[in-house]
């Protein structure tokens, strides 16, 4: 996939609204990109998008692999209509209030209404207020229209998404925008599907865009139970290196996908990912995660009787802000690594039998 095509794909995914529980438009974009490369696409009862590509192994005994990326983004919801037509709101997913001042938003009422997040100007704050931590309760949305129009157009419970255009930066390899956590993972699934267009693979393949990850990994829980694949790989983002953020907590942009290690990761699946990356010269990095990964990999690992699971992540700067940033090369390498795994995965996940206790 050419760089320009990749930036277009990610831009379209980024621009589509899709806060947790409100993912319809983002799912439509993802489905449009996946449809040419798979045998069928459907929505499960919870709302996850499941694209299926049939494997070529004999049907009896054929294995299955799920590649999973959540599509929802952080957002907000109207909680109160204030006098003057201002709106109070709460977060949907983890939002840092410090990043919200003066941001443009879209309120999804009867019509889409553009507005900005406002707060009391610093000139009018007392010293005590200046020293106080920023809270969502101190912020409001200004739609710039009279109160009576707000009353007609907006209701408590309406969704709010951030109005931030994606942009390719000067170097041509980095893209910045909203919702790259985790539209980047969904884009990697599209890259994977395209890579497999003319390549044979034995196992059935599920490419899953899960919903409501940001509010409790909910879509992955239901998808794991419903699909019950023989193995699963979650595709998400991890922290990218920036001033003051380095070492084992952050990873270099442009150095390839990050393969997680730890108790959430099946060792045989981990070894195969590392082997394929090395054999096919895919640049990659390793991340030690001592506990649950807080990603879709966690849900798949503990579904039913347990599903061998792994996590591959794309380095991302400024996570859970409105302007996140990544390197498109990392996304491309991630998609290619997933395609290699779909082609070559050996389903040898059985634990060695131990002698009975005496």
N, C-alpha and C positions, 0 to 999 in steps of 0.2 A: 504494500500500500504506500503510495507516494506521500511525502510529507504534507503536501497541500491537501490531499484527500483526508489524511488523518486529522489535520487541524479543523477541516470542515466538519467531519464526523463529531469530534469532541465539542466544537462550538455549538452545533445543533443540539447535542445532548445537554450541554451546560445551560443553554438559553431556555430550554423547556422547563416550565414550573413543575415541581415535584416534591413538595414537602411531605413528610411522613403522613400517610393516610390520604394523600392528595396527589398521587403519582401518575394519574391517567395520561397526561400529555407527554410526560417523559417516557412512559411505557410505549406509547404510540410511535415515538421517534425510534426507540430501540427496536421495536418490532419491524419497522420499515427497513432498517439496516440489516437485520438478521434474516429476514424472510427469503432473500435470494439464495441463501447458502444452506438452508435446512429443509427437512422434509415436512415439518408441520410446526405451527406455533399455537399455543393455547394459554389461557389464564386458568390457574387453579382456583379453588373456592375462596382462598384468602386474598387473591389478587396478584400473586406472583406471575411473572411472564416466564413460560417454559418453552424454549425452542428445542426441538428434538431432531437429531441426525442419526439415522440408523447405521449400526455397524455391520460389517460384512462377515463376521464369524457366524457359524451355524447357529440357528435360533436357540436350539437346546444348549444350555450352558453358556450362552453369550453374556458377557459382563457389561456393566454400565458405569460410566464416569459422569459426575456432575461438576460443572464449572460454574461457580456462583459469584455474583457481584450484586451488592445492593444498589438500588437506583434512587432511593429517596435522599433528600437533602434536608439540612436544617432549615427551619422556617419559623413562622409565628402564627398567632391566632388572636382575633379580636376578643377582648374580654369586657369592654365597656365603651359606650358612646358618651363622651364628655360634652358639657355645654360648650357651644361655639363650634361643634363639629369635629373636635379632636377625638382620637381613638386611643384607648389604652390596650395593651396587648401582652401576651405571655409567649414564651418560647415553645417551639415544637422541636425537640432535640436540644443538644447542648450548645448554647450560644453564650459567648462572652460579651456582657453588656458594654464593655469598654470599646468594642469595635463598631458599635451601632450608631454613634453620633452622626447626624446629617446624611445618613445613607438613604438612597432612593429605594422605594418599595412599590410593590403592586398589591393592592387589596382586592381579593377575588370575591366581590359582592355580586349584586345582580349584573353589574358590568365590571370590567377591570378598571380600577381607579389607581392612577399613579399618585404617590405621595412621598413625603420625606419623614424621617424620624427626627423629631425635635426634642429639645431639652432646654432648661433655663440657661441663658447665656452666662458665661463665667463672670462677666462684669456685675451681675446681679446676685451672685452667690455670696453667702456669708463665709467667713473663714472656716467655720465648722463644716459647712456644706462642701467647701473645696477639699477638705481633708477626708471627707466621707467616701466610702467605696461606691462606685457606680452601680445602681440597681435598675432592673427593668422597670420597676415601679416609678422611677423618676423620668422615664421616657414616654413619649407619645408620638402618634402619627398625625401629620398635618396634610390633609388632602387638598387644601386650598379652595374648597367650595363651601357654600353656606350650610349651616347646620341642618336646615330642612332637606337639602339634597342628600346629605349624609344619612339622615334618618330614612330616606326613601331607598337608598342604595346599599346600605351596609347593615348587617346583623351581627350580634354576638355569635361567635363561632366561625365566622368567615376566615378563610385562610389568607395568610400574608406571605408572599415570597419576595426575595431581594431582586432588585432591578439592576443587574450588573452585567454589562456586555463583556463577552470573552474577547480577548485580544492576543494576537500573536506578537511577541516582543521583538525587539530590533534584531536580535541574533538569528531569528527564524526557527529556533529549535524549542523555545520555551513559550508556553501559553498560560495566560492568567485569566481567571474568571471565577464565577460562583459555582458551587455544586460539583467541583472536580472530585471531591469526596462524595459519592464514589462513581460519578459518571465516567471517570477514567477507567475504573474497573469494567464497567459495561462496554466501553469502547474497546478494551482489550479482548473481550469476548467476541466482538465483531471482527477484530483482526484475526483471532483464532479461527473463526468460522470461515473467513476468506482464505486463510492459509490452507484449510482442509478441503477447499472446493474441488481440487483435482488430485487429492491424495487419499489413498485408501486407509481406513482405520477399522479395526476389528470390533471394538466395543461400541455399544450404543452411547451416544453423547447427549447429555442434557446441558444446555446453556441457559442459565436461570438468572433473571433479573429480579431480585427479591425486594419486597416492600417493607417499610417500617423497621429498618435496622436501627435507625437513630433513636428510636424510642423503646428499644428492648430486643433487638434481633428477632422480631416476631415472624417475619416472612420466612426466614431460614428455618425456624423451628417447624413450621407447617410443611415447608417444601421438603425438608429432610425426611419427615415422617411419611409424606405422601409418595415421594419418588423412591425412597429406600435404595439409593445407588450402592454399588459395590465399593466405590471410592468417591471422594469429593475434594475439590480444591476451591477455597475461597480466594477471591481476587479483590483486594482492597488497596488502601493507601497507608503509608507510614510517614513519619516525620522526615522532612528533608533538611539537610544541613543549612544553617544560616547563622549570622553572628549571634554568639551566645548559646547556640544549639549545635552540639557536635558529639562525637564519641559514639557509644553504643545506643544512644537514644535517638540519633538522627543519621541519615544516610545521604550520600552524595548524589546529586542530580546528574544524569548523564552517565552513570556507572552501572545501569541495568537494574532489573527487578531485585527485590529483596525477598529472600526465602527465609521463612521463619523456622526456628528450632525450639523445641521445648515440649512439655507434657501434652499440649493441645495437638501436637503434630505426630502422625504415625511415622516411626523411624524408617520403615521400608519405603514409604512414599517420599519422605525427605531425601533418602539416598538416591532414588530414581531422578528426582528433580535436579539434584546436584550433579549427577552423572550426565544427564542430558545437556545441561547447561555447559558443562565442561567439554563434552564430546563435540557439541555443535558450536562451540566458541561464542556462546551467548554471555555477555558480561553480566555478572550478578553479584549480589552482596548477601551476607548472612546476618540474621537478627536473632538474638537470644531472647526468648519470651518465657519467663520462669513460671507464669501462671496461665489462666485463661487469656486468650488473645482479644476478647471483647469484639470479635468479628463473627461473620457467618460460620467460620470454621468451628467455633465453639458449639454452635447448635447442631451441626452435622456430626461432630465427633460423638456426642452423647445421645443421638437419636436411636430409637428402637434398641437393638442390642449393641450399638456402637458401629460407626462407619469410619473406616480409615480416612483421615482428613489431613489437609495441609493448607498452608496460607502463603500466597505470593502477593507481594505488595509493591506499589509504585511510590517512589519518594515524592513527597508533596510538601511544599512550604506553606506556612500560614493556615494550617488546618483549622476548620470550623470558623473561618472568617469569611467575609464576602468576596475577597480577592485571594484565592489560592493560586498556587503556581507550580507547574511541573514541566519536565522535559519530555517532549514527544518521543524521543528515541527510547526512553525507558518504557513508555507505553507500548511501542512497537515491539521491543524485545520481550516484553511480558506476553503479548499475544502469541508471538512465535514460540516461546517456551511452552505455553499451554497447548499449542497445536502439536508440538513434538511429544508432549506427554500423552495426548490423545492417541497418537499414532503408535507409541512404543510402550505404553504402560503395561507392566507385568503385574498381575493381580495376585501376587504371592504375599498375602498379608497374614497368613495363619501364624499364630504364636507356637513356638516349640512346646511340645507336650513335656510335662515334668513327671517324674516318678511319683506315684501316689505316696501320701504320708503314711508312715508306719508307727 
